[in-house]
């Protein structure tokens, strides 16, 4: 993110520290359910919860050697967890972690943006009432038209942002899906109950049908909604 244009709260969502925290929680939640199902030892899931740690610099060092971000993360995690780490990520593919994490980050970003829209709407509503009788010239075909009020113009902007809020809520819901379905999304190597468990823990819903990845039309719809909101600004 470009520092001069980004608030600290938004930047923090996309920092490596937050990303890897989410990765760790996804892996730990998956281990919890795998242990409950009897797929992995309960001691392994407990070890991940108790000992799970990561260092960003160490992950970067490993990635320079293995050229794979998730392997680098899991390798660093294993350095802390110990022998029980052999059960981490069992039956999963990298996109299970990557796409589910991205969904969480987009949801977190959406919450910030929805709060911003609420603040804009509050200001517009206040000003619309303040200037409801303040006359100003209307416009039609790019030229002066009948008089109107500045308050009415602001009320129009308020109504537009009310629609924008609904668009943002819809986009947030559409992107908030979880994929823990293994390679190419067949569940051949992992129980769907794991996906349902991780989704609940991460505040997401299971992706109805995935392939190797969460369907990208969800991301397209999300960014299209951002573009509409930005155009209103």
C-alpha positions as CSV (number, residue, x, y, z in Angstrom):
1,X,0.0,0.0,0.0
2,X,1.2,3.6,-0.7
3,X,1.9,5.1,2.8
4,X,1.0,8.7,2.0
5,X,-2.5,7.7,0.8
6,X,-3.3,5.0,3.4
7,X,-4.5,5.2,6.9
8,X,-2.7,3.1,9.5
9,X,-5.8,1.1,10.3
10,X,-6.2,0.0,6.6
11,X,-2.5,-0.5,6.1
12,X,-2.4,-2.8,9.2
13,X,-4.9,-5.2,7.6
14,X,-2.5,-5.8,4.6
15,X,0.7,-6.0,6.6
16,X,2.5,-9.3,6.7
17,X,2.0,-9.6,10.4
18,X,-1.8,-9.6,10.1
19,X,-1.7,-12.0,7.1
20,X,0.4,-14.5,8.9
21,X,-1.7,-14.2,12.0
22,X,-4.7,-15.2,9.9
23,X,-2.8,-18.0,8.3
24,X,-1.9,-19.4,11.7
25,X,-5.5,-19.2,12.9
26,X,-6.7,-21.0,9.8
27,X,-4.2,-23.8,10.2
28,X,-4.9,-24.0,13.9
29,X,-8.7,-24.2,13.4
30,X,-8.3,-26.8,10.7
31,X,-6.1,-28.9,13.1
32,X,-8.7,-28.5,15.8
33,X,-11.4,-30.1,13.6
34,X,-9.1,-32.7,12.1
35,X,-8.3,-33.8,15.7
36,X,-12.0,-33.9,16.6
37,X,-12.6,-36.1,13.6
38,X,-9.8,-38.4,14.6
39,X,-7.7,-37.6,11.5
40,X,-4.7,-36.2,13.4
41,X,-3.7,-36.7,17.1
42,X,-5.4,-34.3,19.6
43,X,-1.9,-33.6,20.9
44,X,-0.8,-32.2,17.6
45,X,-3.7,-29.7,17.5
46,X,-3.0,-28.6,21.1
47,X,0.7,-28.1,20.2
48,X,-0.2,-25.8,17.3
49,X,-2.4,-23.8,19.6
50,X,0.2,-23.6,22.4
51,X,3.4,-23.3,20.5
52,X,2.4,-21.8,17.2
53,X,4.5,-18.8,16.4
54,X,6.1,-17.2,13.3
55,X,8.8,-14.6,12.5
56,X,8.4,-12.6,9.3
57,X,12.1,-12.2,8.6
58,X,12.6,-16.0,9.0
59,X,9.7,-16.7,6.7
60,X,11.2,-14.4,4.1
61,X,14.6,-16.1,4.5
62,X,13.0,-19.5,3.9
63,X,11.0,-18.3,1.0
64,X,14.1,-17.1,-0.8
65,X,15.3,-20.7,-0.6
66,X,12.1,-22.7,-1.4
67,X,10.3,-20.1,-3.6
68,X,7.0,-20.9,-2.0
69,X,5.3,-18.6,0.6
70,X,3.1,-21.2,2.3
71,X,5.9,-23.8,2.6
72,X,8.1,-21.1,4.1
73,X,5.4,-20.2,6.6
74,X,4.8,-23.9,7.5
75,X,8.5,-24.5,7.9
76,X,8.9,-21.6,10.3
77,X,5.8,-22.7,12.2
78,X,7.3,-26.2,12.5
79,X,10.4,-24.7,14.0
80,X,8.3,-23.7,17.0
81,X,5.7,-26.5,17.1
82,X,8.2,-29.4,16.8
83,X,7.4,-32.9,15.6
84,X,3.6,-32.4,15.9
85,X,3.9,-30.0,13.0
86,X,3.9,-32.9,10.6
87,X,0.1,-33.0,11.0
88,X,-0.4,-29.3,10.1
89,X,-2.0,-28.5,6.7
90,X,-2.9,-32.2,6.2
91,X,-5.2,-32.7,3.3
92,X,-5.1,-29.0,2.4
93,X,-3.7,-27.0,-0.5
94,X,-2.0,-23.6,-0.4
95,X,-5.0,-21.8,-1.8
96,X,-7.1,-23.0,1.1
97,X,-5.0,-20.8,3.3
98,X,-4.3,-18.0,0.8
99,X,-7.9,-17.5,-0.4
100,X,-9.5,-17.8,3.0
101,X,-7.1,-15.3,4.4
102,X,-7.8,-12.9,1.6
103,X,-11.5,-13.2,2.3
104,X,-10.9,-12.3,6.0
105,X,-8.7,-9.3,5.0
106,X,-11.3,-8.0,2.6
107,X,-14.0,-8.4,5.2
108,X,-11.8,-6.5,7.7
109,X,-11.3,-3.7,5.1
110,X,-15.0,-3.6,4.3
111,X,-15.8,-3.0,8.0
112,X,-13.5,0.0,8.0
113,X,-15.1,1.3,4.7
114,X,-18.6,0.8,6.0
115,X,-17.7,2.8,9.1
116,X,-16.4,5.6,6.8
117,X,-19.6,5.6,4.8
118,X,-21.6,5.9,8.0
119,X,-19.6,9.0,9.0
120,X,-20.0,10.5,5.5
121,X,-23.8,9.9,5.7
122,X,-24.0,11.4,9.1
123,X,-22.3,14.6,7.9
124,X,-24.4,14.8,4.8
125,X,-27.6,14.4,6.8
126,X,-26.6,17.1,9.2
127,X,-25.7,19.5,6.4
128,X,-28.8,18.7,4.3
129,X,-31.0,19.9,7.2
130,X,-28.7,22.8,7.9
131,X,-29.0,24.1,4.3
132,X,-32.5,22.9,3.5
133,X,-33.8,26.4,2.9
134,X,-30.5,27.8,1.4
135,X,-31.4,28.7,-2.3
136,X,-29.0,27.9,-5.1
137,X,-29.3,27.6,-8.8
138,X,-30.3,24.3,-10.3
139,X,-28.7,23.0,-13.5
140,X,-30.1,21.3,-16.6
141,X,-28.2,20.5,-19.8
142,X,-25.1,22.0,-18.3
143,X,-26.7,25.5,-17.8
144,X,-28.6,27.3,-15.2
145,X,-32.2,26.1,-14.5
146,X,-34.9,26.7,-11.9
147,X,-33.8,27.4,-8.4
148,X,-33.4,24.6,-5.9
149,X,-31.8,24.4,-2.4
150,X,-28.3,23.4,-1.4
151,X,-29.9,21.1,1.2
152,X,-31.8,19.2,-1.5
153,X,-28.5,18.6,-3.3
154,X,-26.9,17.3,-0.2
155,X,-30.0,15.1,0.4
156,X,-29.3,13.6,-3.0
157,X,-25.8,12.8,-2.0
158,X,-27.0,11.2,1.2
159,X,-29.4,9.0,-0.7
160,X,-26.6,8.0,-3.0
161,X,-24.4,7.0,-0.1
162,X,-27.2,5.0,1.4
163,X,-27.2,3.0,-1.8
164,X,-23.4,2.8,-1.6
165,X,-23.7,1.4,1.9
166,X,-26.0,-1.3,0.7
167,X,-23.6,-2.1,-2.2
168,X,-20.7,-2.3,0.2
169,X,-22.6,-4.7,2.5
170,X,-23.5,-6.9,-0.4
171,X,-19.9,-6.9,-1.6
172,X,-18.7,-7.8,1.9
173,X,-21.1,-10.7,2.1
174,X,-20.1,-11.9,-1.4
175,X,-16.4,-12.0,-0.6
176,X,-16.7,-13.5,2.8
177,X,-16.4,-17.2,1.9
178,X,-14.0,-19.9,3.1
179,X,-12.3,-22.6,1.0
180,X,-10.8,-25.6,2.8
181,X,-11.6,-28.2,0.1
182,X,-8.1,-29.4,-0.8
183,X,-6.5,-29.6,-4.2
184,X,-8.9,-28.5,-7.0
185,X,-11.7,-28.3,-4.5
186,X,-12.9,-31.9,-4.5
187,X,-12.7,-32.6,-0.7
188,X,-10.9,-35.9,-1.7
189,X,-8.3,-35.3,1.0
190,X,-10.2,-33.4,3.7
191,X,-13.6,-33.6,5.3
192,X,-16.1,-30.8,4.4
193,X,-16.7,-30.5,8.2
194,X,-13.2,-28.9,8.4
195,X,-14.2,-26.2,6.0
196,X,-17.4,-25.5,7.9
197,X,-15.5,-25.3,11.2
198,X,-12.8,-23.0,9.9
199,X,-15.5,-20.8,8.2
200,X,-17.3,-20.3,11.5
201,X,-14.1,-19.5,13.4
202,X,-13.1,-16.9,10.8
203,X,-16.5,-15.3,10.5
204,X,-17.0,-16.6,6.9
205,X,-19.4,-19.0,5.2
206,X,-18.2,-22.1,3.3
207,X,-17.7,-21.6,-0.5
208,X,-20.6,-23.5,-2.1
209,X,-18.5,-24.6,-5.1
210,X,-14.7,-24.1,-5.4
211,X,-12.0,-25.3,-7.7
212,X,-8.4,-24.8,-6.7
213,X,-9.5,-21.3,-5.7
214,X,-12.4,-19.3,-4.5
215,X,-14.3,-18.2,-7.7
216,X,-12.8,-14.9,-8.9
217,X,-16.2,-13.3,-9.9
218,X,-16.5,-12.6,-6.1
219,X,-13.4,-10.5,-6.2
220,X,-14.5,-8.8,-9.4
221,X,-17.9,-7.9,-7.8
222,X,-16.1,-6.6,-4.7
223,X,-13.8,-4.2,-6.6
224,X,-16.6,-3.1,-8.9
225,X,-18.5,-2.0,-5.7
226,X,-15.5,-0.1,-4.5
227,X,-15.3,1.6,-7.9
228,X,-18.9,2.7,-7.6
229,X,-18.5,4.1,-4.1
230,X,-15.3,5.9,-5.1
231,X,-17.1,7.5,-8.1
232,X,-19.6,8.9,-5.7
233,X,-16.8,10.5,-3.7
